[in-house]
Amino acid sequence: MTYEHANTFREFFRTSPDGGDHRGPAPPVTRHPRHRTAHLDPATGTDPRLRAPVTVSPAQTHAWATFLAEAVHNGLDPALVTQWLTILADATGSPVLPSLASMSLAEYVELRLPIILVGLETTTHVPYLAGWHHRIEPDLGHLPVRLVTTGAIAGTINSWIADGCSRSTIKNTLAMLFRILEQAVVDGLIERAPAHVTGWQSAYQQEEDELLDPRAPALRDWDALTELADALVDASYNHYRGWGDVIIHGACTATRIGEVSGVRAHDIDTVNWLLTCRRQTTPAPGGLVDKHTKGRVARFIPIIEPLRPQIIRRLRATRGDPDARLYTGPRGGRISTAVLRDATHWDDVTHDLGYEHLRRHDLRHTGLTWMADAGIPLHILQQIAGHKEITTTQRYFHPNIRELAKAGEALTRHLVEQLRLNGQIPRRW
């Protein structure tokens, strides 16, 4: 059971792992209608329904302490309990209702959107709302407002850059996000808005340079890949072989490290030797969690013959459990790129091998470059990579292949122009 959302957390309070009811109080759930400007207090400029005095008796405090201890015993993550206790303790020290202090960002914006947009020109609404609906809400909307930290925002910006969002798109999205958080300060949900994230434009430039030539960081061949995998295993504690398996799987399938961690036994089709990539492991408050891939669409990837013995070995280790993870850390936990880096002393190993600028994500570039050089058709490689734009996939092909692709695009434009000159509407090809 995951606890990413306040409502899910409340459900845990009501239902025990065996299906029965927990003993102890359920957190209050307060629902408010959508607010309008008319509800603001003229004296304070805030909505009185967002604020109310809170009194907690010693008996209630003891009941909650006992109940949370039982919850941890029944499987609730202690780190999550600490986070929620902090939220509720902060709320108790302020005139904000605990039920509102635990409100998710998505719930808060639904409640306060008209106020958040006050003062904006109508023409600005479209890009700001697009930033909310397409980026902020899917990536941060599940977090309680008080857990939308600078670190969480910075990590999300990196994913937007990797998804190919333009500079102006990211700027508008961040402007909307900080407008939301500034309103949360006015409403008393947080004391101050998280610091504005700096340095993302240089990260954007680095990603842009890499996209111009993603072939550059690719490993040269299979021997270079296995040499890297073996060196990382040797540098890890107890020489854990699983780290090398993750490296080889990532390069051979052109998947991200988080996507390698998300592979389950039932994602492997050993009849047709296909991998279904449908989830990835990402950092979140309380630890690592699984969520959809960046493209939000499952994709099918061929499992090449050199990788199959490793896949069979990993499947045997799952002992027939279809939901078992194919790749885990030495203690059975999820894997992230940061975990892999630290556990294998990645920076030291890559430096010693002469790959000073090699990153974990470059394993994906390696796989896509190899596939392009092997002659895999452009549209098939796009499906394997999960790229939204075919121009992104084209960059993995050798320059002469790219020129041929551009020639095809020129012919298409020529045919479309002829149709227009003849008064016909070109259909979608």
Number of C-alpha atoms within 10 A of each C-alpha: 9 11 19 18 18 19 16 13 19 15 14 18 20 17 13 15 13 8 8 9 12 18 15 17 12 14 17 11 14 10 10 9 8 11 16 13 13 8 12 15 12 9 6 10 12 17 19 13 15 16 17 12 11 13 10 8 8 9 9 13 11 11 14 17 14 13 18 19 13 15 21 14 11 13 11 20 15 15 13 17 17 13 15 19 15 13 20 19 13 18 22 17 11 19 16 23 20 23 16 22 24 26 22 23 25 20 20 20 22 13 17 20 17 13 15 17 18 10 7 10 9 9 8 11 13 12 16 21 17 15 21 23 14 11 22 23 17 11 17 21 21 21 24 23 25 24 21 20 14 15 13 17 19 16 14 16 24 14 14 21 21 15 13 17 14 12 15 10 18 19 15 18 24 21 15 22 21 15 16 22 23 19 20 22 14 16 20 19 28 22 14 13 19 18 11 12 13 10 9 16 15 10 15 21 13 12 16 16 11 15 18 12 13 22 22 15 19 20 21 13 11 14 10 11 20 15 12 21 21 16 20 26 21 18 16 19 11 9 16 17 16 17 24 24 21 22 24 22 23 25 27 25 26 25 25 26 25 24 23 27 25 28 23 22 22 17 18 21 13 13 6 9 14 17 20 16 24 20 23 22 23 22 16 15 17 15 11 15 19 17 15 16 20 18 14 11 11 16 17 16 22 14 19 11 11 11 15 14 10 14 21 12 11 17 21 13 15 16 10 11 13 14 12 17 22 25 26 19 18 16 6 9 12 21 26 23 18 12 12 20 18 11 18 22 18 22 16 14 19 17 12 11 12 9 15 13 10 16 15 17 18 23 26 25 27 27 25 29 26 23 20 22 13 10 11 14 11 20 13 13 21 19 16 21 22 22 17 13 10 14 14 15 25 20 19 27 25 13 11 9 17 17 13 11 15 14 12 12 12 12 11 13 12 11 13 17 15 13 14 11 10 8 9 11 11 12 7 5 5
